[in-house]
Amino acid sequence: MDPLSDILSLLKPKSVLSAGLDAGGDWAIRFPAHDGIKFNTVVRGGCWVAVEGEGVPIRIAAGDCFLLTRGRPFRLATDPGLPAIDSATIYDHAENGVATCNGGGDFFLVGGRFFFSGDAAGLLFDALPAIVPIRDASNQAAILRWALDQLTVELRLGAPGSTLMADHLAQIMLLQVLRLWLASERPAGWLGGLADPRLTRALGALHAEPARRWTLAELAERAGMSRTTFADRFRAVVGQPPLAYLAGWRMQLAADRLRRSDASIASIAYAVGYESETAFRTALRRRMLCTPMQYRRRMAALLLHRTLR
């Protein structure tokens, strides 16, 4: 798979429909900190979005979508200077999943959240800004609008197979949002590498064969660049040297196998490219501050806790 598909596969995104917002006149609403990644699309009207700790609010209009990636408190408002009410004031009285403010009629937004079963979310979302706006997504990508409409139907009707359908739709929506954003921005981090055709070839090679003993010269050849130029370009765009990126990716793969399989520590170590079980144990302890078995038990306990909640 390509690097973006690899990472989304580790994250295994799921989506939960949050609620709609129907507002009229002038208004401002303050929302608390949240788990997961919020996804919203404006169906009618427009508003300003401001995330706590960020600078200038962003204007969102009908047809636009946006992700909120940090889980911080945020505000939606027709005017950033208006005093805001707490979201619970209207959402506690929502009917059929839609909250109403000032009688509604002028503005309508549909929102949801992505949750992730993997712990590699930082790989993806640390490379994104706190607000990821997608302008006029309904015109740019009809598939995104279709997926949102279908997700709303699946989650509200609860037809047979709706949970699996919603999970697949969530992946389609998240992937499409990221594609549109990559096409319109020049992001930093490994996402920036995906926007660079030469670096994409090298990243694709690393993800295709993570256990291979890659050299800088081999990766530079894949990218069609000199070794020095490739090393400098990779570090400048991705934020770390190529072999450091590979080491981090190997650790993510190993952690995923520890969580999801009963394979031995040695077999996992060799499968992801470590030369010995000892080298793997040392690397994981340095990164996770625990041994592989401690990590496996910790993740099993966390999964059980989530299941019982």
N, C-alpha and C positions, 0 to 999 in steps of 0.2 A: 504494500500500500504506500501511498504518498505520505509525507510527514503530517499534514493536517489530518488525514484520515486516521493515521496511527494514533495521534493524540486524542482525537475524539473517541476512538474505540476504547482507549483506556479510561476516559472520563465517563462513558456510558450515560449521556445526558437523558434525563427524564423531565417532563414538563407537567406543571400543575397550573390549571387556569386560576388566576387570582380573582379578578372582578372587572367589571366595566365601570366607567365613570361617565355620567351624563350631567353636564353642568350648563348653567345659563348665566348671562350677565358677566359681571366682574367677580373674580374669585381667586383664592389662594389656599392651597392645602399643604400641610406639612405631614410627611410620612416618616415613620420611625426606621431605624436600622433593620435590615432584612437578611435572611439567609438566602443562599443561592444567587443566581443572576436574574435580575428582572428584565423582562422583554415586554415592550409596549408598542402599540401602533395607534396612531391618531386617525380615526375614521372621519371625523367632522370637526371643523374649527381649527384652533391652534392654541399653543400655550408656551410658556417658558419653563425650562427644566433647570434646576440648580441643585448640585450635589454638595453636601457639607464638606468643606475643606478645599473645594475647587474654586476657581476664579470667577469667570464671567458666565452667567446663565446662557443656555442655548435655546434658540427658538425652534420649535417643532410645529409643523403644519400638517394639514390633512394629507394622508398618503405616506407620511414619514413614519419610520420605525426607530426605536432606540433601545440599546441595552444599557443597563446600569450594572457595572461589573464589580464594584467594591463593597457592596452591602451597607454603605453609609446612609444616614438619614438624607432625605432629599425633599424638594418642594416642587410642586406644579402650580403655575399661576398665570392668569391673563396679563398681570403686571407684576414684575419682580418686587416692586416697592410696596405691594399691598400686605397688610397684616394677615397671617395665615391661621386657619383653624386646624386642629388635629384631625387626621384622617379618620380616627375612630368615631368622630362626631357624626359622620355620614355613613361610613362603611358598616357600623354596628346596626344600621337600619336598612341595609341593602336588600332589595327584592329581586329574586331570580338572578342573583349574582351581579346586579347593577346598583351602584350607589348614585344618589341624586343630590346635586348641589344647586341651590337657587332655582329650583324648579326644572332645570335641565333645558335641552333644546338647542343650545348653541355649540356645544362641544361634546364629542363622544370619543372615548378611548377604551381599548380592550387591552388588558394586561395579563401577563402570566409570569411564571418563574421556572427557570431551569435548575434542577438539582443534579448533582454528580455523585456517582457511586465510587469513582476512583479518586485518588488524592493527588492527581497530577494537574489539578485545576490551575495552579500557579504558573505552570508552563504556558498555558494559553492566556489567562486573564491578566497576568502581570505585564504582558506585552501590549495590553489594550488600555486606553484611557478610561477614566471613571464613567464617562458618557460616550457611547458609540452611536452616533446618529447615522441613519441611512435615509438619504433624501428621496422622497417620492418613490418609495420602494414598490408601490403598486404598479407604477409604470415601468420601472427598471426590471422587475422580476415578478411576473404574474404567478410563478410557482410559490413565492413567499406568501402572497395574499391568499392563494388557494389553500396552502398548508395551514395558515392561521384560521381561516374560516372552517376548515375541516376539523382542526383541533378543537375549536369551540364546540362543534357538534358532537364530537366523540366524547369529550369530557362531561358535557352536560346531559347527554342522552344515556350514556352508560350501556350502549349496545354490546352484544357478545364480542369479545376480542378488543374492546375499546382501549383497555390499558396498553396492550401491545401496539395497537395502532397509534395511540397518543405518543408513546415512546419513540416510534419511528418518525412520526411527524415532527417531534421535538428536534431530532437530529437533523432532519431536512431543513427546518427553519434556522437552526443555529448555524449550520454549514452555509446556507444561502446568505445569511446576514454577514458572515465573515467573508464570503466571496465578494459581496458587493462592497464591503468596507475596504478590502484589500485592493479592489479595482480603483477606488477613489482616493486612497491615502497612501503615504509612504511610511508604514509603521516601523518602529524599532524592534529589537529583539529578533527571535527566530522567525516571527511573522514577517519581519522585514526581509529576511532571507527568501521567503516564498514569493516576495514581490520582485526579486532579482533573478532573472532566468539562469544566470551562471551559478549563483549560489544554490538555487533550487536543485540543480543537477547534483551538486555535492551533498546537499541535505538528503535528497532522495536516495543516494547511494548509501549513506550512513544508516538510514532507516531500513533499507532493503536488506542490508547485511550487517547488523549491529555487532555480531560476534567476530567479524573479520578483523584482522590486525591491520587496520588502515594506517597508512603513512600520509604525511602532509603532501608528499609529492604525488601520490595516487589521487588524492582528493583534488589537488590543483589541476591535474590532468583531466579529471572528470568535468571540472568547471571550465576548462579551456583557458587557463590563466597560468602565469608563472607562479612558482611556489611562494615567493615573497609577496607578490601582488595579491594572491589568493588569501594568504594568512592575514594580511593587513585589511583586506576588504571584508573578510569574514568577521574578524574581531570588531571592526568599525560598525558593521550592520547588526550582527547578532549579539554583540556585547561580550563575547568570550571566544577563546581560540577554538578551532575545529575539534581537536581531540578532547578538550574539556567538555564541549557540547556532547560528544559521543559518550564520555564517561557518565554524564548526567542522564542521558537517554538510556544507557544500559541499566543504571540504577532504577529508573522508573519501570523498565520492563521487569527487572528482578523483583521489585516490590509488588508489582501486579501479580506475578506468579506465586509469590509467597502468600498473598491474600486469597488467591482463587484456585490453588491446587495443593495437593499433598506431596508434590515432588520433593525429592531430597534436596538439601541445601547445595550439595556438590553438583547435582545435575542442573540446578538453576544457574549456579555460578558459571559452569561451562557453556550452557546454552546461550547466555547473554554476552560471553566474550572474556570472562575472567580466566586467567591461566591456572588458578588454583582456588580451592575452597577458602583457604586462609586469606588470599588476597581479597576475595569477595567479602568475607567477614569483616576484615579491616576497613574496607571501603564503606560498607553499610553502617558499621559502628560510627565511623567518622561523620557520615551524613545524617543518620537517623538517631544517633546516640543510644543505640541498643544493638543487641545481637540479632541475627536473622530469626531465631526461634522466638525471642522476645517480641520482635515485630509481628511475627505471625500470630502469636497469642493475643497481642494487643488488638490487632485488626479483627480477629475472631470475636473478641469480647465486645468491640465496638459494634460489629454487625449484629450480634445478639441483642445488645442494648437498643439499637434502632428498630429491630424486629419487634421487641416487646413493648415499645412506646405506643 
